Amino acid sequence: MFRQRYFAFVFLLTLLFSNLNVYNVQAQATAPITTTVAITTNSSLTNTAPITTSVGITATMIAMTDTIKVSSKEFTEQLLLGKMLVLLLKNAGYTVEDKTGIGGSPAVRAALESGEVDIYPEYTGTALTLHNGLPVSALPDDPSRVYELAKSLDVAKGLIWLAPAKFNDTYTLIVRDDLWNKGIKTVATLATYMNANGSPFKLCIESEFYGRTEDGLAGLQQRYGFSFKQDNVLFMDLNETYDALRANQCDVSEAFSTDGRINAWGFHNLDDTLNFFPIYNPAPVIRKDVLDRHPEIAGVLNQLGQYLDNTTMSQLNARVDIGPDDKIGSGDEESVEGVATSFLQSKHLLKPPTITVASKDYTEQLILGKMLALVVKNAGYGVLDKTGTGGSRIVRQAIEKGDIDVYVELTGSSLAVHNALPVDALPSDADKAYVLAKSLDERKGLIWLDRGPFNDTYAIMVRDDWWDKGIEKLDDLAAYMNKNDAPLTICVENDFFAREHDGLPALEQRYGFTFKPDNILLMDLDSAYQGLRDKKCDIAEGFSTDGRGIAWGFHNLADTLNFFPFYNPAPVVRKAVLAANPELKDALNSFIHLLDDATMSQLNARVDIGADGIAGTGDEETPEGVATSFLQSKHLLKP
C-alpha cells in the first residue's frame, strides 16, 4: 500500500513541475532556480534511501502563474501612474489584474493592507498625514527625509516603498505671465510686492484650502508675512479657480502643482522657497509578501520615477484632461492608457508595439504599403505586413474593424466609395477634397496624415506626335477637334465610356467637343495603352500614375477644369493607434510628400514593365525592392 502511495505522489510531483515548464515556454530567458524536492520514506517500512529530484524553475515562470493586482486612486494623475505600473509589469512578463481607479486614498490604502490589491502609487505626504496620522506641522521639509519617514513607518505594516518620482503634487499658488514677467516668481516675492503696494491682488481659492489650519491660506500668510485683503479673497470650486485666473477675475490662484492646465494655459507655479507646503512625492508601494516572492519587481518599477518631474507630469495630465486645444470636453482628449503607453515607449521602457500595415492589391498600392512597412520598422516598431489585402472596400473594412492599423488611401476613394458622396458632388480642388475626406473619416476613428502630391486619377494621354503639335491640355484637344471636324480617334475601356458623371460623355460635355462614334475604340485598359503605343488610336484613356505612361513616352493632358475627381494619397491610421504612438506620425509622413505624378509613375514602371519597358521579360523589380531603394535614395532608412 505504501509503495502505491509513494509512486502516486512522485507522479503528481512530476505532473506539477511538467505543467510549470509549460509556462516557461513563453517566459523570458532567466537563469533557472533549481528546487530540490526531497521525499523521505519511513525507515520502519522500507530500507530505501531518501529520493531527491531536481526541477528547474525560472523566476519568470513563477511570475507567469502569479497575478499582480495593481491599483490607483480615481483622479487623472493617479490613473496615469497606475496604468504605467500595469504596463511595465505586463511588459516584464507578469500576469496583471488592472484595478486602477477603485476610489480615494482611504479605499485604496485599505485594499492594499487587506491584500485585495498588491501595489499602487502613493504620495509621501498622504502616507504620513492620512495613513500614519502625523500632523502636517511635524512633517520634514526635505523630500528625501519625508520619503524615508513614510518608508520606515509603512514597512512596519508590511508595505514597501519603491523608488520615488521627482515631481511634487502639492498645493501651489499660480500666476499668469503678467505677474511672472514683473518678477513675481516665488511666494516670497509675492509677499514683498503685496506689502510694498497695499496688498492689491485678488486670490481665487477653494473653501477647503482657506479653512485648513496648518497648511492652508492662514498658515501660508503667516509663514511669509503678508496677507490678502478679505474682499480680495474669492471663493469657488477648485476647477473654477483655473478658469477664473485665465479670465483675469483674480491675479493669483490656488492650484495643485502638476495640474495639466498650469503649463497648457500659460500659468506659473510660485516657488515655495520656505517649504511651507507639505511634500507629496509619489512612489509605488507594494506589499512585502509580494515583493519577497518577486524581488525583481523593484528593478522593473524603480526605473520610472526618474522621468517624472513636475513639468512632465503636468503635460501628461493635460493630454488626458484638456487635449491639444486646451479645452475640457472638446473631444480631442487622449485616453489614460494611450498617454501612459506613449510616454513609456518614448522613454524606451516598453517593448515597441507591432503595427499592422496593409494596402490594396495593385502595383501602386503594394509599393506604398511596403514604404509604410519599411518606415514603421525603421522607427523601431514591429511590423505585421498585410500589404495586398484586397480591394478598397476590403481594406477599409479591415481598418474600421481594427484588423489593420494603417494604409495609404486616396481622397476620391474615401469620398466616393467609403463615404458614398456622388462623384459630381466631389470638390474640384485637391485641398478641399483632402479636408473633406479627413473630416468625414475622423468621425469614424480614422486619422488622415499628410497629403501627397500625386493624383492617381483618370487621364487622357497622347503620344509625342500630338504633344509636339501643341496639344498639352484638354482645352487644346477640344480646340483642335472643333476646328478640324473631330478627326482624332480614342482608345477607351468600356467602364470609362459608360460612366455617367466622370466618364467620356461628361468629359466631352465639360470641355465642349465630341469624338465621332466610329472614332471611339472600346477595349480593356491594357489594350488601350498598347493601342496608343501601336498608333491604333491618337488618344487613349489611362491613369495618371500608370508606369507605362512615362516609360512609353505618353503625356497626360492637363485637366484645367478639374473634371476628374482628385485621388491624392495619404497615410490613414486608426486614431487609437496614433494616440498610443504619437511619434509614429513623423515616420508615416516621411515619404508621402516626395511622390509626385512622375515619380510614382516611374516607380510603378519598375515593377510592372522593368527597365526594357516590356511586361513579363524578367527584369521587373519587386514592390519591396523598389520601395526600399527609393527610401534609401531619400535617406529615410537607416543604413
C-alpha positions as CSV (number, residue, x, y, z in Angstrom):
1,M,0.0,0.0,0.0
2,F,2.8,2.4,0.9
3,R,4.6,1.8,-2.4
4,Q,1.4,2.6,-4.3
5,R,1.0,5.9,-2.5
6,Y,4.7,6.7,-2.9
7,F,4.6,6.3,-6.7
8,A,1.4,8.2,-6.9
9,F,3.0,11.1,-5.0
10,V,6.0,11.1,-7.3
11,F,3.7,11.1,-10.3
12,L,1.8,14.1,-9.0
13,L,5.0,16.0,-8.4
14,T,6.2,15.1,-11.9
15,L,3.0,16.3,-13.4
16,L,3.1,19.5,-11.4
17,F,6.5,20.5,-12.5
18,S,5.8,19.5,-16.1
19,N,3.0,21.9,-16.1
20,L,5.2,24.6,-14.7
21,N,7.6,24.0,-17.5
22,V,4.8,24.7,-20.0
23,Y,4.6,28.2,-18.6
24,N,8.3,28.6,-19.2
25,V,8.0,28.2,-22.9
26,Q,6.7,31.7,-23.1
27,A,8.7,33.1,-20.2
28,Q,11.7,35.3,-20.5
29,A,15.1,33.7,-20.6
30,T,16.2,33.9,-17.0
31,A,18.7,31.7,-15.1
32,P,16.9,28.6,-13.6
33,I,16.4,28.3,-9.9
34,T,16.9,24.7,-9.0
35,T,14.4,23.4,-6.5
36,T,15.1,20.1,-4.8
37,V,12.1,18.1,-3.8
38,A,13.1,15.5,-1.1
39,I,10.8,12.5,-0.4
40,T,11.9,10.5,2.5
41,T,10.3,7.2,3.2
42,N,9.6,5.8,6.6
43,S,12.6,3.7,7.6
44,S,10.5,1.4,9.6
45,L,8.7,0.4,6.5
46,T,11.5,0.3,4.0
47,N,15.2,0.5,3.9
48,T,15.5,2.6,0.8
49,A,17.4,5.9,1.0
50,P,15.7,9.3,0.6
51,I,14.9,10.1,-3.0
52,T,15.5,13.6,-4.3
53,T,14.6,15.1,-7.6
54,S,15.7,18.4,-9.0
55,V,13.4,20.5,-11.1
56,G,14.4,23.7,-12.9
57,I,12.1,26.6,-12.3
58,T,12.6,30.2,-13.6
59,A,11.6,33.3,-11.7
60,T,9.7,34.4,-14.7
61,M,7.8,31.0,-14.7
62,I,6.6,31.8,-11.2
63,A,5.6,35.3,-12.3
64,M,3.5,34.0,-15.1
65,T,1.5,31.9,-12.7
66,D,1.0,34.6,-10.1
67,T,-1.3,37.6,-10.7
68,I,-0.1,41.0,-9.6
69,K,-3.1,43.3,-8.7
70,V,-2.3,46.9,-9.5
71,S,-4.5,49.7,-8.2
72,S,-4.6,53.5,-8.1
73,K,-6.9,56.3,-6.9
74,E,-9.5,57.7,-9.2
75,F,-8.2,61.0,-10.5
76,T,-6.2,61.6,-13.7
77,E,-2.7,61.7,-12.3
78,Q,-3.2,58.5,-10.3
79,L,-4.9,56.7,-13.2
80,L,-1.8,57.5,-15.3
81,L,0.6,56.4,-12.7
82,G,-1.3,53.2,-12.0
83,K,-1.6,52.4,-15.7
84,M,2.2,52.9,-16.1
85,L,2.7,50.3,-13.4
86,V,0.3,47.9,-15.1
87,L,2.1,48.3,-18.5
88,L,5.6,48.0,-17.0
89,L,4.7,44.8,-15.2
90,K,2.9,43.3,-18.3
91,N,5.9,44.2,-20.4
92,A,8.1,42.3,-17.9
93,G,6.0,39.2,-18.4
94,Y,3.8,39.3,-15.3
95,T,0.1,38.5,-15.3
96,V,-1.6,41.7,-14.1
97,E,-5.1,42.4,-12.9
98,D,-5.8,46.1,-13.6
99,K,-7.7,47.6,-10.6
100,T,-6.8,51.2,-11.2
101,G,-9.3,53.9,-10.2
102,I,-11.0,52.0,-7.4
103,G,-11.5,55.0,-5.2
104,G,-10.0,57.7,-3.0
105,S,-6.9,57.4,-0.7
106,P,-8.6,55.6,2.2
107,A,-10.2,53.0,-0.1
108,V,-7.1,52.2,-2.0
109,R,-4.9,52.0,1.2
110,A,-7.4,49.7,2.8
111,A,-7.4,47.4,-0.2
112,L,-3.6,47.3,-0.1
113,E,-3.5,46.5,3.6
114,S,-6.1,43.8,3.3
115,G,-4.4,42.1,0.4
116,E,-7.1,42.9,-2.2
117,V,-4.5,44.7,-4.2
118,D,-0.7,44.3,-4.3
119,I,0.7,47.6,-5.4
120,Y,-0.4,51.2,-6.1
121,P,1.3,54.7,-6.3
122,E,1.1,56.7,-3.1
123,Y,2.2,60.2,-2.1
124,T,4.6,60.7,0.8
125,G,2.6,63.5,2.3
126,T,-0.6,61.4,2.1
127,A,1.0,58.4,3.7
128,L,2.3,60.4,6.6
129,T,-0.7,62.6,7.4
130,L,-3.6,60.4,6.4
131,H,-2.4,56.8,6.8
132,N,0.1,57.3,9.7
133,G,-1.7,60.2,11.5
134,L,1.2,62.7,11.7
135,P,0.2,66.4,11.9
136,V,1.3,68.5,9.0
137,S,3.4,70.6,11.3
138,A,5.5,67.6,12.1
139,L,6.4,66.7,8.5
140,P,10.1,67.2,7.4
141,D,10.7,69.9,4.9
142,D,13.2,67.9,2.9
143,P,11.9,65.4,0.2
144,S,14.3,62.7,1.0
145,R,13.6,62.8,4.7
146,V,9.8,62.8,4.0
147,Y,10.3,59.7,1.8
148,E,12.4,57.9,4.4
149,L,9.9,58.6,7.1
150,A,7.0,57.3,5.1
151,K,9.1,54.3,4.1
152,S,10.1,53.4,7.7
153,L,6.6,53.8,9.1
154,D,5.0,51.7,6.4
155,V,7.5,48.9,6.5
156,A,6.2,48.0,9.9
157,K,2.8,47.4,8.3
158,G,4.3,45.1,5.7
159,L,4.3,47.8,2.9
160,I,7.5,48.6,1.0
161,W,8.1,51.9,-0.8
162,L,10.0,51.6,-4.1
163,A,11.9,54.5,-5.7
164,P,10.0,57.8,-5.7
165,A,9.3,60.1,-8.7
166,K,10.8,63.6,-8.8
167,F,7.6,65.5,-9.1
168,N,5.8,67.0,-6.1
169,D,2.0,67.2,-6.4
170,T,1.3,69.6,-3.6
171,Y,-0.6,72.8,-3.1
172,T,0.7,75.8,-5.0
173,L,-0.1,79.4,-5.9
174,I,-0.1,80.1,-9.6
175,V,0.0,83.4,-11.6
176,R,-0.3,84.4,-15.2
177,D,2.5,85.8,-17.4
178,D,1.7,89.4,-16.4
179,L,2.8,88.9,-12.8
180,W,5.5,86.4,-13.6
181,N,7.1,88.9,-16.0
182,K,7.1,91.5,-13.2
183,G,9.4,89.3,-11.3
184,I,6.9,87.6,-9.0
185,K,8.2,84.1,-9.3
186,T,8.2,82.9,-5.7
187,V,5.8,83.2,-2.8
188,A,8.5,85.4,-1.1
189,T,8.5,87.9,-4.0
190,L,4.7,87.9,-3.9
191,A,4.8,88.8,-0.2
192,T,7.3,91.6,-0.8
193,Y,5.2,93.1,-3.6
194,M,1.9,92.8,-1.6
195,N,3.5,94.5,1.5
196,A,5.0,97.3,-0.6
197,N,1.9,98.1,-2.6
198,G,-1.1,97.9,-0.2
199,S,-1.9,94.2,-1.0
200,P,-3.6,94.9,-4.3
201,F,-4.0,91.3,-5.7
202,K,-7.1,89.2,-5.7
203,L,-6.9,85.5,-4.9
204,C,-9.1,82.7,-6.3
205,I,-9.4,79.9,-3.7
206,E,-11.5,76.9,-2.7
207,S,-13.0,76.9,0.8
208,E,-11.1,73.8,1.9
209,F,-7.7,75.4,1.4
210,Y,-8.9,78.6,3.0
211,G,-10.1,76.7,6.1
212,R,-7.1,74.3,6.6
213,T,-5.4,75.4,9.8
214,E,-1.8,74.1,9.3
215,D,-1.2,74.0,5.5
216,G,-3.9,76.4,4.3
217,L,-4.0,80.1,3.4
218,A,-3.7,81.4,7.0
219,G,-0.6,79.4,7.7
220,L,0.9,80.4,4.4
221,Q,0.4,84.1,5.0
222,Q,1.8,83.8,8.5
223,R,4.9,81.9,7.3
224,Y,5.7,84.5,4.6
225,G,4.4,87.6,6.5
226,F,1.8,89.1,4.2
227,S,-2.0,88.8,3.7
228,F,-4.7,89.2,1.1
229,K,-7.4,91.7,1.9
230,Q,-10.6,89.9,2.8
231,D,-12.6,91.5,0.0
232,N,-9.9,90.2,-2.5
233,V,-10.4,86.6,-1.5
234,L,-12.8,85.0,-4.0
235,F,-14.2,81.5,-3.0
236,M,-15.1,78.9,-5.7
237,D,-14.6,75.3,-6.6
238,L,-11.1,74.2,-7.4
239,N,-11.8,73.7,-11.1
240,E,-13.2,77.2,-11.3
241,T,-10.1,78.7,-9.9
242,Y,-8.1,77.9,-13.0
243,D,-10.9,79.3,-15.3
244,A,-11.1,82.5,-13.2
245,L,-7.4,83.1,-13.3
246,R,-7.5,82.6,-17.0
247,A,-10.4,85.1,-17.3
248,N,-8.5,87.7,-15.2
249,Q,-11.0,87.6,-12.4
250,C,-8.1,87.2,-10.0
251,D,-4.4,87.7,-10.0
252,V,-3.3,84.7,-8.0
253,S,-4.9,81.3,-7.6
254,E,-4.7,78.2,-5.5
255,A,-3.8,75.1,-7.5
256,F,-2.1,71.7,-7.5
257,S,1.4,71.8,-8.8
258,T,1.1,69.2,-11.5
259,D,-2.4,70.1,-12.8
260,G,-2.3,69.9,-16.6
261,R,-3.8,73.4,-17.0
262,I,-0.9,75.1,-15.5
263,N,1.5,74.6,-18.4
264,A,-1.2,74.4,-21.0
265,W,-2.8,77.7,-20.1
266,G,0.5,79.6,-19.5
267,F,0.4,79.8,-15.7
268,H,3.4,79.6,-13.4
269,N,3.9,77.9,-10.0
270,L,5.3,80.3,-7.5
271,D,8.3,78.7,-5.9
272,D,7.7,77.8,-2.2
273,T,11.2,78.8,-1.0
274,L,10.3,78.4,2.7
275,N,8.9,74.8,2.1
276,F,5.6,75.7,3.6
277,F,3.5,73.2,1.7
278,P,3.9,69.5,2.5
279,I,5.9,67.4,0.1
280,Y,3.9,64.9,-2.0
281,N,6.3,62.8,-4.0
282,P,4.7,59.6,-5.4
283,A,6.2,56.1,-5.3
284,P,5.0,52.6,-5.9
285,V,4.0,51.0,-2.6
286,I,3.9,47.2,-2.7
287,R,3.0,44.6,-0.1
288,K,6.1,43.0,1.4
289,D,5.0,39.4,0.8
290,V,4.5,40.1,-2.9
291,L,8.0,41.7,-3.2
292,D,9.5,38.8,-1.3
293,R,8.1,36.4,-3.9
294,H,9.1,38.7,-6.8
295,P,12.1,40.8,-5.8
296,E,12.8,41.6,-9.4
297,I,9.7,43.8,-9.5
298,A,11.7,46.5,-7.8
299,G,14.0,46.7,-10.7
300,V,11.1,46.8,-13.2
301,L,9.3,49.7,-11.5
302,N,12.2,51.7,-10.0
303,Q,13.2,52.9,-13.5
304,L,10.1,55.0,-13.9
305,G,10.4,57.8,-11.3
306,Q,13.5,59.4,-12.8
307,Y,11.5,60.5,-15.8
308,L,8.6,62.2,-13.9
309,D,9.2,65.8,-12.9
310,N,6.5,68.5,-12.4
311,T,6.6,69.7,-15.9
312,T,6.3,66.2,-17.4
313,M,3.5,65.1,-15.1
314,S,1.6,68.3,-15.8
315,Q,1.9,67.8,-19.6
316,L,0.7,64.1,-19.3
317,N,-2.3,65.2,-17.2
318,A,-3.1,67.9,-19.7
319,R,-3.2,65.3,-22.6
320,V,-5.9,63.4,-20.7
321,D,-7.9,66.3,-19.2
322,I,-7.9,69.0,-21.9
323,G,-6.2,67.8,-25.1
324,P,-4.2,69.8,-27.6
325,D,-6.9,72.5,-27.9
326,D,-6.7,73.2,-24.1
327,K,-10.4,72.8,-23.7
328,I,-12.1,70.4,-21.4
329,G,-14.6,68.1,-23.1
330,S,-14.0,69.1,-26.7
331,G,-13.2,65.6,-27.8
332,D,-9.5,65.7,-28.5
333,E,-8.5,64.4,-25.1
334,E,-6.4,61.2,-25.1
335,S,-7.1,58.1,-23.1
336,V,-5.2,57.4,-19.9
337,E,-3.8,54.1,-21.4
338,G,-2.8,55.9,-24.6
339,V,-0.9,58.6,-22.8
340,A,0.8,56.1,-20.4
341,T,1.8,53.8,-23.3
342,S,3.2,56.5,-25.5
343,F,5.1,58.1,-22.6
344,L,6.7,54.8,-21.6
345,Q,7.5,54.0,-25.2
346,S,9.2,57.4,-25.6
347,K,11.5,56.5,-22.7
348,H,12.2,53.1,-24.2
349,L,10.6,51.4,-21.1
350,L,8.3,49.2,-23.2
351,K,9.0,46.9,-26.0
352,P,7.8,48.5,-29.2
353,P,4.3,47.5,-30.3
354,T,3.6,45.8,-33.6
355,I,1.9,47.9,-36.2
356,T,-0.2,46.2,-38.8
357,V,0.4,47.7,-42.2
358,A,-1.9,47.0,-45.2
359,S,-2.5,48.0,-48.8
360,K,-4.8,47.3,-51.7
361,D,-3.7,44.7,-54.2
362,Y,-2.4,46.6,-57.2
363,T,1.1,47.7,-58.0
364,E,1.0,51.3,-56.8
365,Q,-0.7,50.3,-53.5
366,L,1.8,47.5,-53.0
367,I,4.7,49.9,-53.3
368,L,3.1,52.4,-50.9
369,G,2.3,49.7,-48.4
370,K,5.9,48.5,-48.5
371,M,7.1,52.0,-47.9
372,L,4.8,52.3,-44.9
373,A,6.1,49.0,-43.5
374,L,9.7,50.0,-44.0
375,V,9.5,53.4,-42.3
376,V,7.5,51.9,-39.4
377,K,10.1,49.2,-38.9
378,N,12.9,51.8,-39.3
379,A,11.2,53.8,-36.5
380,G,11.7,50.9,-34.1
381,Y,8.3,49.2,-34.2
382,G,7.4,45.7,-35.0
383,V,5.5,45.3,-38.3
384,L,2.9,42.8,-39.4
385,D,2.8,43.1,-43.2
386,K,-0.6,42.7,-44.7
387,T,0.1,44.6,-47.9
388,G,-2.1,43.3,-50.8
389,T,-5.0,42.6,-48.5
390,G,-7.6,43.2,-51.3
391,G,-9.7,46.0,-52.9
392,S,-10.7,49.3,-51.5
393,R,-13.8,48.0,-49.6
394,I,-11.9,45.0,-48.1
395,V,-9.0,47.2,-46.8
396,R,-11.4,49.8,-45.5
397,Q,-13.5,47.2,-43.6
398,A,-10.3,45.8,-42.1
399,I,-9.1,49.2,-40.7
400,E,-12.6,50.0,-39.4
401,K,-12.7,46.7,-37.6
402,G,-9.2,47.1,-36.1
403,D,-7.7,44.2,-38.1
404,I,-5.2,46.6,-39.6
405,D,-3.7,49.8,-38.2
406,V,-2.6,51.9,-41.3
407,Y,-2.7,52.0,-45.1
408,V,-2.5,54.6,-47.8
409,E,-5.9,55.8,-49.1
410,L,-6.8,58.1,-51.9
411,T,-9.1,61.1,-51.3
412,G,-11.5,60.3,-54.1
413,S,-11.9,56.7,-52.9
414,S,-12.7,57.8,-49.4
415,L,-15.3,60.3,-50.5
416,A,-17.0,58.4,-53.3
417,V,-16.6,54.8,-52.1
418,H,-16.4,54.8,-48.3
419,N,-18.4,58.0,-47.6
420,A,-20.9,57.5,-50.5
421,L,-20.7,61.0,-52.0
422,P,-21.8,61.3,-55.6
423,V,-18.9,61.9,-58.0
424,D,-20.4,65.1,-59.3
425,A,-20.6,66.4,-55.7
426,L,-16.8,66.0,-55.0
427,P,-14.8,69.1,-54.5
428,S,-12.9,70.4,-57.6
429,D,-10.0,71.4,-55.5
430,A,-7.4,68.9,-54.2
431,D,-7.1,70.6,-50.8
432,K,-10.8,70.8,-50.3
433,A,-11.2,67.1,-51.2
434,Y,-8.5,66.2,-48.7
435,V,-10.0,68.3,-45.9
436,L,-13.5,66.8,-46.6
437,A,-12.2,63.2,-46.5
438,K,-10.1,63.9,-43.4
439,S,-13.1,65.4,-41.5
440,L,-15.6,62.7,-42.5
441,D,-13.2,59.8,-41.6
442,E,-12.1,61.3,-38.3
443,R,-15.7,60.7,-37.1
444,K,-15.1,57.0,-37.7
445,G,-11.8,57.0,-35.7
446,L,-9.6,57.2,-38.7
447,I,-6.9,59.9,-38.9
448,W,-5.6,61.2,-42.3
449,L,-2.0,62.3,-42.1
450,D,-0.2,64.5,-44.7
451,R,-1.5,64.5,-48.3
452,G,0.9,63.5,-51.1
453,P,1.1,65.5,-54.3
454,F,0.5,62.7,-56.9
455,N,-3.1,62.4,-58.2
456,D,-3.9,58.8,-59.4
457,T,-7.0,59.8,-61.3
458,Y,-8.2,59.2,-64.9
459,A,-6.1,60.8,-67.6
460,I,-6.3,61.4,-71.3
461,M,-3.0,60.6,-72.9
462,V,-1.3,61.4,-76.2
463,R,2.0,60.4,-77.8
464,D,4.9,62.7,-78.6
465,D,3.5,63.4,-82.1
466,W,0.4,65.2,-80.9
467,W,2.1,66.7,-77.8
468,D,4.7,68.3,-80.1
469,K,1.8,69.8,-82.1
470,G,0.8,71.8,-79.0
471,I,-1.9,69.5,-77.6
472,E,-0.9,69.6,-74.0
473,K,-4.2,70.4,-72.3
474,L,-7.7,69.1,-72.7
475,D,-8.6,72.6,-73.8
476,D,-6.1,72.2,-76.7
477,L,-7.7,68.9,-77.6
478,A,-11.1,70.4,-77.6
479,A,-10.0,73.4,-79.8
480,Y,-8.3,71.1,-82.3
481,M,-11.3,68.7,-82.5
482,N,-13.7,71.6,-83.1
483,K,-11.5,73.3,-85.6
484,N,-10.7,70.2,-87.7
485,D,-14.0,68.2,-87.8
486,A,-13.1,65.9,-84.9
487,P,-10.6,63.7,-86.7
488,L,-8.8,62.0,-83.8
489,T,-9.5,58.5,-82.5
490,I,-9.5,57.4,-78.9
491,C,-8.8,54.0,-77.2
492,V,-11.1,53.7,-74.2
493,E,-12.3,51.0,-71.9
494,N,-16.0,50.2,-71.6
495,D,-16.3,51.3,-68.0
496,F,-15.0,54.8,-68.7
497,F,-17.1,55.1,-71.8
498,A,-20.2,54.3,-69.8
499,R,-19.6,56.3,-66.6
500,E,-22.3,59.0,-66.3
501,H,-20.6,61.6,-64.2
502,D,-16.9,61.2,-64.7
503,G,-16.7,59.2,-68.0
504,L,-16.2,60.2,-71.6
505,P,-19.6,61.7,-72.3
506,A,-19.4,64.0,-69.3
507,L,-15.8,65.0,-70.2
508,E,-16.9,65.9,-73.8
509,Q,-19.7,68.0,-72.4
510,R,-17.5,69.8,-69.9
511,Y,-14.9,70.7,-72.5
512,G,-17.3,71.3,-75.4
513,F,-16.2,68.7,-78.0
514,T,-17.1,65.2,-79.2
515,F,-15.5,62.2,-80.8
516,K,-17.2,60.7,-83.8
517,P,-18.8,57.4,-82.8
518,D,-16.6,55.5,-85.3
519,N,-13.5,57.0,-83.8
520,I,-14.2,55.6,-80.3
521,L,-12.4,52.2,-80.0
522,L,-13.7,50.1,-77.0
523,M,-11.2,47.7,-75.3
524,D,-9.8,46.8,-71.9
525,L,-7.4,49.2,-70.2
526,D,-4.2,47.3,-71.0
527,S,-5.2,47.2,-74.7
528,A,-5.8,51.0,-74.6
529,Y,-2.2,51.6,-73.6
530,Q,-1.0,49.1,-76.2
531,G,-3.3,50.6,-78.9
532,L,-1.9,54.1,-78.3
533,R,1.7,52.8,-78.5
534,D,0.9,50.9,-81.7
535,K,-0.8,54.0,-83.2
536,K,-4.2,52.3,-83.5
537,C,-5.5,55.5,-81.9
538,D,-4.4,59.1,-81.4
539,I,-5.6,59.4,-77.8
540,A,-6.2,56.9,-75.0
541,E,-7.7,56.8,-71.6
542,G,-5.4,55.9,-68.8
543,F,-4.5,56.6,-65.2
544,S,-2.2,59.4,-64.4
545,T,0.4,57.5,-62.5
546,D,0.5,54.3,-64.5
547,G,4.1,53.2,-65.1
548,R,3.6,52.8,-68.8
549,G,2.8,56.5,-69.3
550,I,6.2,57.9,-68.9
551,A,8.0,54.7,-69.9
552,W,6.3,54.6,-73.3
553,G,6.6,58.3,-73.9
554,F,3.0,59.3,-73.3
555,H,1.8,62.6,-71.9
556,N,-1.2,63.3,-69.7
557,L,-3.2,66.2,-70.9
558,A,-3.7,68.8,-68.2
559,D,-7.3,68.8,-66.8
560,T,-7.5,72.6,-66.4
561,L,-11.2,72.5,-65.5
562,N,-10.7,69.8,-62.8
563,F,-13.2,67.5,-64.4
564,F,-11.7,64.3,-63.0
565,P,-12.0,63.7,-59.2
566,F,-8.9,64.1,-57.1
567,Y,-7.3,60.9,-55.9
568,N,-4.4,62.2,-53.7
569,P,-2.8,59.7,-51.3
570,A,-2.3,60.0,-47.5
571,P,-1.5,57.5,-44.8
572,V,-4.7,56.7,-42.9
573,V,-4.2,55.4,-39.3
574,R,-6.5,54.3,-36.6
575,K,-7.0,57.1,-34.0
576,A,-6.3,54.7,-31.1
577,V,-3.0,53.6,-32.6
578,L,-1.8,57.1,-33.2
579,A,-2.9,58.2,-29.7
580,A,-0.8,55.4,-28.2
581,N,2.1,56.0,-30.5
582,P,2.2,59.8,-31.4
583,E,5.8,59.6,-32.7
584,L,4.5,57.2,-35.4
585,K,3.1,60.2,-37.2
586,D,6.5,61.5,-38.3
587,A,7.5,58.1,-39.7
588,L,4.3,57.7,-41.7
589,N,4.5,61.2,-43.1
590,S,8.2,61.0,-44.0
591,F,7.9,59.9,-47.6
592,I,4.5,60.8,-48.9
593,H,5.3,64.4,-49.9
594,L,8.1,63.1,-52.2
595,L,5.7,61.3,-54.5
596,D,4.5,63.4,-57.5
597,D,2.9,62.0,-60.6
598,A,6.2,61.5,-62.5
599,T,7.9,59.8,-59.5
600,M,5.0,57.5,-58.8
601,S,4.7,56.6,-62.5
602,Q,8.4,55.7,-62.6
603,L,8.2,53.5,-59.5
604,N,5.2,51.7,-60.9
605,A,7.0,51.1,-64.2
606,R,10.0,49.5,-62.4
607,V,7.6,46.9,-61.0
608,D,5.2,46.4,-64.0
609,I,7.4,46.6,-67.0
610,G,11.0,46.8,-65.8
611,A,13.9,48.6,-67.5
612,D,13.1,47.4,-71.0
613,G,9.5,48.7,-70.9
614,I,8.1,45.3,-71.7
615,A,6.0,43.4,-69.2
616,G,6.9,39.8,-68.4
617,T,10.5,39.8,-69.6
618,G,12.0,39.1,-66.2
619,D,13.7,42.5,-65.5
620,E,10.8,43.7,-63.4
621,E,11.6,44.6,-59.7
622,T,9.6,43.7,-56.6
623,P,7.4,46.3,-54.8
624,E,9.6,45.9,-51.7
625,G,12.8,46.3,-53.7
626,V,11.5,49.5,-55.4
627,A,10.2,50.9,-52.1
628,T,13.5,50.1,-50.3
629,S,15.7,51.7,-52.9
630,F,13.5,54.8,-53.2
631,L,13.5,55.4,-49.4
632,Q,17.3,54.8,-49.2
633,S,17.8,57.3,-52.0
634,K,16.0,59.9,-49.9
635,H,17.9,58.9,-46.7
636,L,14.8,57.8,-45.0
637,L,16.1,54.4,-43.9
638,K,18.9,53.6,-41.5
639,P,21.8,52.1,-43.4
